[in-house]
Amino acid sequence: MTNTVNTAAPVTTGLYIGGVERQAAGVLEVADPGKPGVVVGYAAAAGPGDVDDAIAAAKAAYPGWSALSARERAEQMRVALEGIADFRDEDAAILSQENGKIRMEAWVDSLVFEIRWNLALALADEVDATKVLPPAPGIPVSTTVAYQPLGVVTVIVPFNWPIAILAASLPHALLAGNTAIVKPPPTTPLATTRVVQRIAEKLPAGVLNVVTGKDADVSALITSPDIAKVCFTGSVAGGKRIMEMASKSLTRVTLELGGNDAAVVLEDAVLDDTHLDRLYAAIFDTTGQICMNAKRIYVHRSRLDEVVAGLSDRLDKAVIGYGLDEGTTMGPLHSPVQKAFVSEIIEEAKAAGADVREFGTLPADPDLAGGNFLRPALVIDPDPSLRVVTQEQFGPVIPLIPFDAEDEAIQAANDSWSGLCGSVWTADPDAANRVGARLVCGYVWVNDHGATRLDLRAPFGGMKQSGMGREQGIEGVRAFQDTRSIAHLEPEAAPPAPREG
């Protein structure tokens, strides 16, 4: 990664529909969360007519794309990805400005896109696999069960890791034989649009389209009867709205929603520098704005002081600042609304008598005054009814909750609306498997936690209000397909026809 990209000029992106870039009547002004009043760039704001054109283009491209074999589609997708790294430094600089996160995280965002795309292509030989059900007593048919794509799909991604998250579903949808319309987030549309358009330009026209705009103006991407599926990553409230809108046309949905992930630190946990570094990253990466970050830490009472000391030592070294500045380790929150919410729950914990410890120094640069910066905080032994425990903070604050017995920790971890991820920290593999198997969530780490350690080959998704459906792996491909059964009568297996008389 280099730091030589000029980021002074505003970035402009358009729509990409049916193989052609176009502008729209309106524009989205993209604000810099670290520098109040600074505009990072402008994205096209699609109107209903643009959305209709995108759906029509994807629908027109579907017959030809779906008729190809998975291997043929994979080869075209491989070629389309070539050169993706050439603009990674520039994309990272843009994403850092529009999102707020540090440059390195923005760079990794694009890298993960490439990794996930290639992992999806490696599944090509499995995609067209079929199975045959032979005749059985009373069933005189031989049935071939195959998979078929769904049609036009919409992929909607959030602001926090938009490029990486897109690749958890988009390549799987295309490899499965669908055509796609990508809707980047309205507050961070620039880098994502650039990446997707460069790939779309190398695929047949209409196979991949990009539409940016205000949610209210692009609702047909969800409600149109020509949309076969919507894949949405975002908040629980947003997922509920998507599901309600999609229900009107019985459009299928995959929802990867918020999490209030519990990390359970058992009595025998290894708490050396390596493990504490992992725990710290699991909590505070992207200023706490990752759905699968650890959001609640349940620590055996005998180890609480060690965890507090280890995290405190690391927070003392945190550098709060602008994402592109050298040495910054923690950028601003993405929005003023989120900053206000996180500040509110910290103050609520203080008022309730919890031990709240805040760290770091806010930036002194006058250009950053009023930015969405917040000092990170530990909330030690809070009342479990406080919002810092019960709600997803999505910011740099974490509750550390002591427990005395394993069952107590498991019960508390599962006593939540969420079920995205969890982790178990222990030196005993049997204990890790025992506790991990009892956590009600879709993914469990052992002695680790967080997006940087996610196995990108494995199915990923939540339970309870953390969503439905799975992304990644062959399960992620099948989420964009349905079965087709073709049955052939086998006369020799059929019972003889009854005779008259």
C-alpha positions in Angstrom: 0.0 0.0 0.0 1.3 3.5 -0.9 0.3 6.9 0.4 0.9 8.8 -2.8 -2.6 9.1 -4.0 -3.9 12.7 -4.5 -7.2 12.9 -2.5 -7.8 16.6 -2.9 -10.2 16.6 -5.9 -13.8 15.5 -5.3 -14.7 12.2 -6.8 -17.6 11.8 -9.2 -19.4 8.5 -10.0 -22.3 7.7 -12.3 -24.7 4.9 -12.8 -23.7 1.8 -14.8 -26.7 0.3 -16.5 -26.7 -2.2 -19.4 -23.1 -1.8 -20.2 -23.2 2.0 -20.3 -22.2 4.7 -17.8 -24.8 7.4 -17.3 -25.4 10.4 -15.1 -28.7 11.1 -13.3 -30.8 14.2 -12.8 -29.7 14.4 -9.2 -26.6 13.8 -7.2 -25.7 12.5 -3.8 -23.3 14.7 -1.9 -20.9 12.5 0.1 -19.7 14.1 3.3 -16.4 13.5 5.1 -17.2 12.2 8.6 -13.9 13.5 10.0 -13.9 17.0 8.5 -17.2 18.8 8.9 -18.3 20.7 5.8 -15.9 18.8 3.5 -17.4 17.0 0.5 -15.5 13.9 -0.6 -17.4 13.6 -3.9 -20.6 13.3 -5.7 -22.5 10.1 -6.8 -25.4 10.0 -9.3 -28.8 9.9 -7.6 -30.9 7.5 -9.6 -34.6 8.2 -10.2 -37.3 5.6 -10.7 -36.7 5.6 -14.5 -33.1 4.7 -14.0 -34.0 1.9 -11.7 -36.5 0.5 -14.2 -33.8 0.6 -16.9 -31.4 -1.3 -14.7 -34.0 -4.0 -14.0 -34.8 -4.2 -17.7 -31.1 -4.5 -18.6 -30.4 -7.2 -16.1 -33.6 -9.1 -17.1 -32.5 -8.9 -20.8 -29.1 -10.2 -20.0 -30.3 -13.1 -17.9 -31.2 -15.7 -20.6 -27.7 -15.5 -22.2 -25.8 -15.5 -18.9 -27.8 -18.3 -17.2 -27.4 -20.5 -20.3 -23.7 -20.6 -19.8 -22.1 -23.4 -17.7 -20.8 -22.4 -14.4 -17.2 -22.9 -15.7 -17.9 -20.6 -18.6 -19.3 -17.9 -16.2 -16.4 -18.4 -13.9 -13.9 -17.8 -16.7 -15.6 -14.5 -17.7 -15.7 -13.5 -14.1 -12.0 -14.3 -13.7 -11.1 -12.1 -16.6 -13.3 -9.3 -15.3 -11.4 -9.3 -12.0 -8.0 -8.9 -13.6 -6.3 -5.6 -12.7 -8.6 -5.0 -9.7 -5.5 -4.3 -7.5 -4.2 -1.6 -9.9 -6.5 1.0 -8.3 -6.5 -0.3 -4.8 -4.5 2.6 -3.2 -6.8 5.1 -4.8 -9.9 3.2 -3.9 -8.7 2.9 -0.3 -8.0 6.7 0.0 -11.5 7.4 -1.3 -13.2 4.9 1.0 -11.2 6.2 4.0 -12.5 9.7 3.4 -16.2 8.8 2.8 -16.3 6.2 5.6 -13.9 7.6 8.1 -11.9 4.4 8.8 -8.2 4.3 8.7 -6.5 3.9 5.3 -5.2 0.4 6.0 -8.6 -0.9 6.8 -10.0 0.7 3.6 -7.2 -1.0 1.6 -8.0 -4.4 3.2 -11.7 -3.8 2.3 -10.8 -4.0 -1.4 -8.3 -6.8 -0.9 -11.0 -9.0 0.7 -13.2 -8.4 -2.3 -10.6 -9.9 -4.5 -10.0 -12.9 -2.2 -13.8 -13.6 -1.9 -14.3 -13.3 -5.6 -11.6 -15.9 -6.3 -12.8 -18.2 -3.6 -16.2 -18.1 -5.2 -14.8 -19.0 -8.6 -13.1 -22.0 -7.1 -16.6 -23.5 -6.5 -17.4 -23.6 -10.2 -17.2 -27.3 -10.5 -19.7 -27.8 -7.7 -22.3 -25.3 -9.0 -23.7 -27.5 -11.8 -23.5 -30.8 -9.8 -26.6 -33.0 -9.9 -27.7 -36.0 -8.1 -29.9 -38.9 -9.3 -32.5 -40.6 -7.3 -32.9 -44.1 -8.6 -36.2 -46.0 -8.6 -37.4 -47.3 -5.3 -40.2 -49.5 -4.1 -43.4 -47.8 -5.1 -41.5 -45.0 -6.9 -41.0 -46.1 -10.5 -39.0 -43.1 -11.7 -35.4 -42.0 -12.0 -35.2 -38.3 -10.9 -32.3 -36.0 -11.6 -32.1 -33.1 -9.1 -30.2 -30.1 -10.5 -29.9 -26.4 -9.6 -31.2 -23.4 -11.5 -30.6 -19.7 -11.0 -33.4 -17.4 -9.8 -33.2 -14.4 -12.2 -32.3 -10.7 -11.4 -31.0 -10.1 -7.9 -30.3 -7.0 -6.0 -27.4 -6.7 -3.6 -27.5 -3.9 -1.0 -24.4 -3.3 1.1 -23.7 -1.1 4.2 -21.3 1.7 4.8 -18.8 0.0 7.1 -17.1 -2.5 4.8 -19.0 -2.1 1.6 -16.6 -3.5 -0.9 -15.6 -6.6 1.1 -19.2 -7.3 2.1 -20.3 -7.1 -1.5 -18.1 -10.0 -2.4 -19.7 -12.2 0.2 -22.7 -12.5 -2.1 -22.2 -10.9 -5.6 -19.7 -13.4 -7.1 -21.8 -16.2 -5.8 -25.0 -14.8 -7.3 -23.3 -14.3 -10.7 -21.6 -17.7 -10.6 -25.0 -19.3 -9.9 -26.3 -17.8 -13.2 -28.1 -14.7 -12.0 -27.7 -11.2 -13.2 -27.3 -8.5 -10.6 -27.9 -4.9 -9.6 -25.6 -3.5 -6.9 -26.8 -0.7 -4.7 -23.9 0.9 -2.8 -24.7 2.7 0.5 -25.9 6.3 -0.1 -23.3 7.7 2.4 -20.3 5.8 1.1 -21.1 5.1 -2.6 -17.9 6.3 -4.3 -15.2 3.6 -3.9 -17.7 0.7 -4.2 -19.2 2.1 -7.4 -15.7 2.5 -8.9 -14.8 -1.1 -8.1 -18.0 -2.7 -9.4 -18.1 -0.6 -12.6 -14.6 -1.7 -13.5 -15.7 -5.3 -13.3 -19.0 -4.8 -15.0 -17.3 -3.2 -18.0 -15.7 -6.6 -18.7 -18.8 -8.7 -18.4 -21.6 -8.9 -21.0 -23.8 -5.8 -21.0 -26.5 -6.0 -18.3 -25.0 -8.9 -16.3 -23.8 -6.5 -13.6 -25.3 -3.0 -13.0 -24.7 -0.3 -10.4 -27.4 2.0 -9.1 -26.7 4.7 -6.5 -29.3 6.9 -5.0 -31.6 7.7 -2.1 -33.4 4.7 -0.7 -36.9 6.1 -1.4 -36.1 6.6 -5.1 -34.7 3.1 -5.8 -37.4 1.1 -3.9 -38.2 -0.8 -7.1 -34.9 -2.7 -6.6 -36.8 -4.5 -3.9 -40.5 -4.3 -4.8 -40.4 -5.0 -8.6 -41.9 -8.3 -9.5 -38.9 -8.7 -11.9 -36.5 -8.9 -8.9 -36.1 -12.5 -7.9 -34.0 -12.0 -4.8 -32.7 -9.2 -2.5 -29.5 -9.7 -0.5 -29.2 -7.1 2.2 -26.6 -6.4 4.8 -27.4 -3.7 7.4 -29.3 -3.0 10.6 -32.1 -5.1 12.1 -34.5 -2.3 11.4 -33.4 -2.0 7.8 -33.7 -5.8 7.4 -37.3 -5.7 8.6 -38.1 -3.0 6.1 -36.5 -4.9 3.3 -38.5 -8.1 4.2 -41.7 -6.2 4.4 -41.2 -4.5 1.0 -40.1 -7.8 -0.6 -43.1 -9.6 0.8 -45.4 -7.8 -1.6 -44.0 -9.6 -4.6 -42.8 -12.7 -2.6 -39.3 -11.8 -3.4 -36.8 -13.9 -1.6 -34.3 -12.3 0.8 -31.0 -13.0 2.5 -30.6 -10.7 5.5 -27.2 -10.3 7.2 -28.2 -8.0 10.1 -26.7 -6.6 13.3 -25.1 -8.5 16.0 -24.5 -8.2 19.7 -21.8 -10.8 19.7 -20.7 -12.3 23.0 -17.1 -13.3 23.8 -16.8 -15.8 26.6 -13.5 -15.7 28.4 -13.2 -18.9 30.5 -11.1 -19.3 33.7 -8.2 -21.0 31.9 -8.0 -18.6 29.0 -4.6 -17.7 27.6 -4.2 -13.9 28.1 -0.8 -13.2 26.7 0.0 -10.3 24.4 -1.0 -12.2 21.3 -4.5 -13.1 22.6 -5.1 -9.7 24.1 -4.2 -8.1 20.7 -6.8 -10.3 19.1 -9.4 -9.4 21.6 -8.6 -5.7 21.3 -8.9 -5.9 17.5 -12.2 -7.8 17.8 -13.7 -5.0 19.8 -12.2 -1.8 18.3 -11.5 -2.5 14.6 -13.2 0.1 12.4 -13.9 2.1 15.6 -16.3 -0.7 16.7 -18.4 -0.4 13.5 -18.4 -4.0 12.4 -21.5 -6.3 12.7 -19.3 -9.2 13.8 -17.2 -7.3 16.3 -17.3 -8.5 19.9 -20.0 -6.4 21.6 -20.2 -8.1 25.1 -17.3 -9.6 26.9 -18.2 -12.2 29.6 -15.0 -12.8 31.7 -14.5 -15.3 34.5 -14.3 -13.2 37.6 -10.8 -14.4 38.4 -9.5 -13.1 35.1 -11.4 -9.8 34.9 -8.6 -7.6 36.1 -6.2 -9.1 33.5 -8.6 -8.4 30.7 -9.2 -4.8 31.9 -5.5 -4.2 32.3 -4.7 -5.6 28.8 -7.3 -3.7 27.0 -6.5 -0.5 29.0 -2.9 -0.8 28.0 -3.8 -1.0 24.3 -6.3 1.8 24.5 -3.7 4.1 26.1 -1.7 3.7 22.9 -4.7 4.4 20.6 -4.3 7.4 18.3 -7.6 9.0 17.5 -7.5 11.0 14.3 -8.2 11.4 10.6 -8.2 8.1 8.7 -5.6 9.2 6.1 -3.2 10.6 8.6 0.0 8.7 9.3 -0.2 7.0 12.7 -3.9 7.1 13.2 -5.2 3.9 14.7 -8.9 4.9 15.3 -10.9 7.1 13.0 -14.2 8.8 13.5 -17.6 7.2 13.7 -19.3 7.4 10.4 -22.3 9.6 11.3 -23.2 12.2 13.8 -26.3 10.2 14.7 -24.1 7.2 15.7 -21.7 9.4 17.6 -24.7 10.8 19.6 -26.1 7.3 20.3 -22.8 5.9 21.5 -22.1 9.0 23.7 -25.6 8.6 25.2 -25.2 5.0 26.2 -21.8 5.8 27.7 -23.3 8.6 29.8 -26.2 6.3 30.7 -23.7 3.7 32.1 -21.9 6.4 34.1 -25.2 7.7 35.6 -26.1 4.1 36.6 -22.9 3.8 38.6 -20.9 1.6 36.3 -17.1 1.8 36.3 -16.6 3.7 33.0 -13.0 4.3 31.8 -12.4 6.5 28.8 -9.1 6.6 26.9 -7.2 8.6 24.3 -7.2 12.3 23.2 -9.5 13.8 20.6 -7.7 15.4 17.6 -6.4 18.9 18.2 -6.4 19.8 14.5 -9.0 22.6 14.0 -10.0 21.1 10.7 -11.2 18.1 12.6 -13.2 20.0 15.2 -16.8 18.8 15.2 -15.9 15.6 13.4 -17.5 12.3 14.6 -14.6 11.5 16.9 -15.2 9.8 20.2 -12.9 8.5 23.0 -13.1 4.7 23.4 -14.4 3.4 26.7 -14.5 0.3 28.8 -17.6 -0.3 30.9 -16.7 -2.6 33.8 -19.3 -4.8 35.5 -22.4 -2.8 34.3 -26.0 -3.7 35.2 -27.0 -6.2 32.4 -30.1 -4.2 31.7 -28.1 -1.2 30.5 -28.2 -0.4 26.8 -24.5 -0.7 26.5 -25.1 -4.4 27.2 -28.5 -5.1 25.5 -28.1 -3.1 22.3 -25.5 -3.2 19.6 -23.2 -0.2 20.4 -21.6 0.0 16.9 -18.9 2.2 18.4 -15.8 2.2 20.5 -17.3 1.1 23.8 -17.4 -2.4 25.4 -19.0 -3.9 28.5 -16.9 -6.3 30.5 -19.2 -8.5 32.5 -17.8 -11.0 35.2 -19.3 -14.4 35.7 -18.6 -17.3 38.1 -19.9 -20.4 36.4 -19.8 -21.6 32.8 -23.6 -22.1 32.6 -24.1 -18.5 33.8 -22.0 -17.1 31.0 -23.7 -19.2 28.3 -27.1 -18.2 29.5 -26.2 -14.5 29.6 -24.6 -14.8 26.1 -27.7 -16.3 24.6 -30.1 -14.0 26.4 -30.1 -11.6 23.5 -32.1 -10.6 20.4 -29.0 -11.3 18.3 -27.3 -14.5 17.1 -24.7 -13.5 14.6 -21.3 -14.6 16.0 -19.6 -15.5 19.3 -16.3 -16.6 20.6 -14.8 -18.8 23.4 -11.5 -18.1 24.9 -9.9 -21.1 26.6 -6.8 -23.3 26.7 -9.0 -26.4 26.5 -10.2 -27.5 23.1 -12.9 -29.6 24.6 -14.2 -26.7 26.6 -14.2 -24.6 23.5 -16.3 -27.1 21.6 -18.6 -27.6 24.5 -19.3 -23.9 25.1 -19.2 -23.0 21.4 -21.9 -25.7 20.6 -24.2 -24.0 23.1 -23.9 -20.5 21.8 -27.0 -19.6 19.7 -25.3 -18.0 16.7 -24.2 -18.7 13.2 -20.4 -18.6 13.6 -18.1 -19.2 16.6 -14.4 -18.5 16.9 -12.0 -20.1 19.4 -9.4 -17.8 21.0 -10.2 -15.2 18.4 -13.0 -13.0 17.1 -13.8 -10.7 14.3 -13.8 -10.0 10.6 -10.1 -10.3 10.0 -10.2 -14.0 11.2 -13.3 -15.0 9.4 -13.0 -18.2 7.3 -14.1 -16.8 3.9 -14.8 -20.3 2.6 -17.4 -21.1 5.3 -21.1 -20.2 5.3 -21.8 -17.1 7.2 -25.0 -15.6 8.6 -27.0 -15.1 11.7 -29.8 -16.5 13.8 -32.7 -14.8 15.6 -32.8 -11.1 14.6 -29.3 -11.2 13.2 -30.8 -12.4 9.9 -31.6 -15.3 7.7 -29.8 -17.1 5.0 -26.1 -17.8 4.4 -23.4 -16.2 2.4 -20.0 -17.5 1.2 -19.1 -21.1 0.2 -21.3 -23.4 -1.9 -24.1 -22.6 0.6 -23.8 -19.0 -0.6 -24.1 -20.1 -4.2 -27.1 -22.3 -3.4 -28.8 -19.3 -1.7 -29.1 -17.8 -5.2 -30.4 -21.0 -6.8 -33.3 -23.3 -6.5 -33.7 -27.0 -7.4 -35.2 -28.4 -10.5 -36.2 -32.1 -10.5 -36.7 -34.0 -13.8 -38.3 -37.5 -13.4 -38.1 -40.2 -16.0 -40.5 -43.1 -15.8 -38.6 -46.4 -15.6 -41.1 -49.0 -17.1 -39.2 -52.0 -15.6 -39.6 -50.5 -12.2 -43.3 -49.8 -12.5 -45.9 -52.2 -11.2 -47.8 -54.2 -13.8 -51.0 -52.6 -14.9 -54.1 -54.3 -13.5 -55.9 -56.7 -15.8 -59.6 -56.7 -16.5 -61.8 -59.6 -15.7 
